[in-house]
Amino acid sequence: MKRRNLLAAMMAGMAAGCSKLADTQPIATLLDRAEDWHRSAHRALASRQALAREFDRQDISPSFRGNGTLDPATPAYRAAAQNGFADWRLAVHGLVGQPLSLSLEEIRTLPQRTQITRHDCVEGWSAIGQWTGPQLGIILDLAQLSEEANYIVFHCADHLNGAAYYESIDLVDAYHPQTIIAHRLNDAPLPVRNGAPLRLRVERQLGYKHAKYLTAIEAVKDLSGIGQGKGGYWEDRANYQWYAGI
């Protein structure tokens, strides 16, 4: 836990304090090398399948705050919310042999994992919540992930400054047992402020990697064609590190 806290603080400082410096090529190159070192060190210190700490029910935070977008507020999203997300679909496409379009009911009928974990935000706050949903790996296997795929991209219904939110992870994190597509928080359907009806939980990374309001999962060979090529909304716009492992 102490190592997790230290890494979270280091990542917060890097993301919040280095954005202007990172606009210069020498510093950007240095940060890229530091990120590669961080990813390698993080995975060397623990097994690729090592679990983030899981807590007991009495540890759950009284309120799990929302962050970033609290309500996409588009006409399509509001209509979906008013209908209880009955018609919401999660597309799975890209480098897969069997593209999918999953309803919430179909997602609920998959084998489910429930875990009580701590969410660490790059802004410095944390909260403990209980999440339920199928493991991402199960969905990727149903879609027959291609051997050419190296990354999984998450497309979202929320927009910031006119652009849809997106994030990505590699296959190590995609197939980690605690990486789930959550549809419940604390024994209740996921609230809108927390990403209803579906959000990613990738428990060994900082909060901005946990994409909310999921509409599609895309398997790709590389990240060059995603956004500006750095793999995520904040990575492209604020020089956040793509690998946010804690």
C-alpha positions in Angstrom: 0.0 0.0 0.0 2.8 2.4 0.8 4.4 1.8 -2.7 0.9 2.3 -4.3 0.5 5.6 -2.5 4.0 6.8 -3.4 3.6 5.9 -7.1 0.2 7.6 -7.1 1.7 10.8 -5.7 4.6 10.6 -8.2 2.2 10.2 -11.1 0.0 13.1 -9.9 3.0 15.4 -9.7 4.2 14.4 -13.1 0.9 14.8 -14.8 0.0 18.1 -13.1 3.4 19.7 -13.0 5.1 18.8 -16.2 2.7 19.6 -19.0 4.3 22.8 -20.1 7.8 21.4 -19.8 6.8 18.4 -21.8 6.0 20.6 -24.8 9.7 20.7 -25.5 11.2 17.8 -27.4 14.1 17.0 -25.0 11.7 16.9 -22.0 9.1 15.0 -23.9 11.7 12.3 -24.9 12.9 12.1 -21.3 9.3 11.7 -20.0 8.7 9.0 -22.6 11.8 7.1 -21.3 10.6 7.6 -17.7 7.2 6.1 -18.6 8.9 3.1 -20.2 11.0 2.7 -17.1 8.0 3.0 -14.9 6.0 0.4 -16.8 8.9 -2.0 -16.7 9.7 -1.4 -13.1 6.1 -1.7 -12.1 5.7 -5.1 -13.7 9.1 -6.3 -12.5 8.2 -5.5 -8.9 5.1 -7.7 -9.0 3.7 -10.5 -11.1 1.7 -9.4 -14.2 -1.3 -11.0 -12.5 -0.6 -9.6 -9.1 -3.8 -8.1 -7.6 -4.4 -4.6 -6.4 -5.4 -4.7 -2.7 -9.1 -5.6 -2.1 -10.9 -4.3 0.9 -13.8 -5.4 3.2 -17.3 -4.0 3.0 -16.8 -1.9 6.1 -14.0 0.0 4.3 -16.3 1.3 1.5 -16.4 5.1 1.4 -19.7 6.7 2.4 -19.8 8.5 -0.9 -17.9 7.7 -4.1 -17.5 11.1 -5.8 -17.7 11.7 -9.5 -14.9 13.3 -11.4 -14.5 14.8 -14.9 -17.7 14.5 -16.7 -20.6 14.0 -14.3 -23.3 13.8 -16.9 -22.7 13.6 -20.7 -25.9 15.6 -21.1 -26.2 15.0 -24.8 -29.8 14.4 -26.2 -28.9 10.8 -27.0 -27.4 10.1 -23.6 -30.3 11.7 -21.7 -32.8 9.7 -23.7 -30.9 6.6 -22.9 -30.8 7.4 -19.2 -34.5 8.2 -19.1 -35.1 4.7 -20.7 -33.0 3.0 -18.0 -30.3 2.4 -20.7 -32.5 -0.5 -21.9 -31.3 0.1 -25.5 -27.6 0.8 -24.7 -25.2 -1.3 -26.7 -21.5 -1.9 -26.2 -19.7 -2.5 -29.5 -16.6 -4.7 -29.7 -14.8 -4.3 -33.0 -11.4 -3.7 -34.7 -9.0 -6.6 -34.8 -11.5 -9.3 -33.7 -12.8 -12.3 -35.5 -16.4 -11.9 -34.2 -17.5 -8.3 -33.7 -20.1 -7.9 -31.0 -22.9 -5.5 -30.0 -23.8 -6.4 -26.4 -26.8 -5.2 -24.6 -26.7 -4.5 -20.8 -28.7 -7.7 -20.2 -26.2 -9.7 -22.2 -23.4 -8.1 -20.2 -25.1 -9.0 -16.9 -25.5 -12.6 -18.0 -21.8 -13.1 -18.4 -19.8 -14.4 -15.5 -19.5 -11.6 -13.0 -16.6 -10.4 -10.7 -17.2 -8.3 -7.7 -14.3 -6.5 -6.1 -13.8 -3.8 -3.4 -10.9 -1.6 -4.4 -9.5 1.9 -4.0 -9.7 4.5 -6.8 -6.7 6.8 -6.8 -7.3 10.1 -8.8 -4.4 12.0 -10.3 -5.8 15.0 -8.5 -4.8 13.5 -5.2 -8.1 12.1 -3.8 -9.1 8.5 -3.3 -12.2 6.4 -2.5 -13.1 2.8 -1.9 -16.0 1.2 -3.8 -17.4 -2.2 -4.6 -17.6 -2.8 -8.4 -19.3 -5.6 -10.3 -19.1 -6.6 -13.9 -17.6 -9.2 -16.3 -13.9 -9.4 -16.8 -12.8 -7.6 -19.9 -10.8 -10.7 -21.0 -14.1 -12.7 -21.2 -15.5 -10.2 -23.6 -12.3 -10.1 -25.7 -12.4 -13.9 -25.9 -16.0 -13.9 -27.0 -15.0 -11.4 -29.8 -12.1 -13.7 -30.8 -9.3 -11.2 -30.3 -6.8 -11.3 -33.2 -3.2 -12.2 -32.6 -2.4 -8.9 -34.4 -4.0 -6.8 -31.6 -1.7 -5.2 -29.1 -3.9 -2.6 -27.5 -7.5 -2.2 -26.4 -9.1 1.2 -26.9 -12.2 2.4 -25.0 -14.6 4.9 -26.7 -17.0 6.9 -24.5 -20.3 8.9 -24.7 -18.9 11.9 -22.8 -17.3 14.9 -24.6 -14.8 17.3 -23.2 -14.1 20.5 -25.1 -15.9 19.1 -28.1 -14.0 15.8 -28.3 -15.3 12.3 -27.2 -13.3 10.8 -24.3 -11.1 7.8 -25.1 -8.5 5.7 -23.4 -6.4 2.6 -24.0 -4.5 -0.2 -22.3 -2.3 -3.0 -23.4 -3.1 -6.7 -23.3 -1.4 -7.3 -20.0 -3.8 -5.0 -18.3 -6.7 -6.0 -20.5 -6.4 -9.6 -19.3 -5.7 -8.8 -15.7 -8.3 -10.5 -13.5 -9.3 -7.2 -11.9 -9.9 -5.4 -15.2 -13.7 -5.5 -15.5 -16.5 -3.7 -17.4 -18.4 -2.5 -14.4 -22.2 -1.9 -14.4 -22.8 -1.8 -10.6 -21.3 0.3 -7.8 -21.9 -0.7 -4.1 -24.7 -3.1 -5.0 -26.6 -0.7 -7.1 -26.7 0.2 -10.8 -23.8 2.5 -11.7 -24.8 6.1 -11.1 -24.6 8.6 -13.9 -21.9 10.6 -12.2 -19.8 7.5 -12.0 -20.1 6.5 -15.6 -23.5 4.8 -16.1 -24.3 2.4 -17.6 -20.8 1.0 -18.2 -17.3 1.9 -17.2 -13.8 0.4 -17.2 -12.1 -0.6 -14.0 -8.4 -1.2 -14.5 -7.5 -1.4 -10.8 -3.7 -1.1 -11.1 -3.8 2.3 -12.8 -4.8 5.9 -11.9 -8.3 7.1 -12.3 -8.1 8.8 -15.6 -7.5 5.4 -17.2 -10.9 4.2 -15.9 -13.0 5.3 -18.9 -16.7 6.0 -18.2 -19.9 5.9 -20.3 -18.5 3.2 -22.5 -20.0 2.8 -26.0 -17.3 0.7 -27.8 -14.2 -1.4 -27.3 -11.8 -1.5 -30.2 -8.8 -3.8 -30.6 -5.9 -2.2 -32.5 -2.3 -3.1 -33.5 -0.9 0.3 -32.4 -2.1 3.7 -31.1 -1.0 5.9 -34.0 -4.5 6.2 -35.4 -6.2 6.9 -32.0 -6.7 10.6 -31.3 -3.3 12.3 -31.6 -1.4 9.0 -31.2 -0.6 8.9 -27.5 -3.5 6.6 -26.6 -5.8 8.7 -24.5 -7.7 12.0 -24.2 -5.5 13.5 -21.4 -2.3 11.9 -22.8 -2.9 13.8 -26.1 -3.9 17.1 -24.5 -2.1 17.5 -21.2 0.9 15.1 -21.6 -0.4 12.7 -19.0 1.6 9.5 -19.0 -0.1 6.7 -21.0 1.0 4.1 -18.4 -0.4 5.2 -15.1 0.4 2.1 -13.1 0.2 2.2 -9.3 
